[in-house]
Amino acid sequence: MCTVTVVPDGDGFRMICNRDERRDRPAALPPTVHRVGDRTAVYPVDPHGGGTWVGLNDCGLAATLLNRTPEVGARPRAAFARSRGLIVPALLGSASLGAALATADGLDPGEFDLFRLLLVERMTAGILTSDGRTISVETSSLKTPLFLTSSSLGDSLVEEPRRRLFESMVLIKPPSEWLDAQSRFHGHRWRSQSEVSVTMARGDARTVSRTFVQVTATGQRLRYYPLRGGPPVRAA
């Protein structure tokens, strides 16, 4: 469960990812540098599956993973051979978006539960969507802010209200205000609809962290903020 946005930032981008998780799930390990293939990448680790949902490599390639629940109230699916969180490190071993898409072409979607995965390199975004049988790929130029979201209650339940909020808080703003508007969007919560809010909360789950990934001509960094308390953790 996540809400992810990407906004152009000069000749690069800033991506923010709110991670929503069950309250009884172990807290993620803070971001550290990992060797992945011929590359190095920084990302937090989910101790439950050993993978991650967001990361950035030394070539400026960013990736984030969202679970998919196409039906409202869908029952949990059977256990799968591999954790979806292992996909992000595998793709961050690539030197470019094109190479990452080629690596993704070799994935067996039947080994993983349903997912969407966002890859961003400079001014180009790629979205991979698995339906359990095939993985479709859509690439586009990053000219305007991008929004993706999901929920274990059903993606369609949160898609419309969060998208409307994104359009009213971010898309209608001039480019000079996109970064500030993006930050405010990721901190938003409706008092009467906390379960579908961007920073969400319900009895069994809540937004547990927020990750900022910024890549421009002047440098790149990943900043990770656990929301369970304590100071922010920074990694670069």
Summary of the structure (lengths in Angstrom):
residues: 236
radius of gyration: 16.5
end to end distance: 24.7
largest distance: 48.2
contacts: 780
relative contact order: 0.22
helix: 22%
strand: 40%
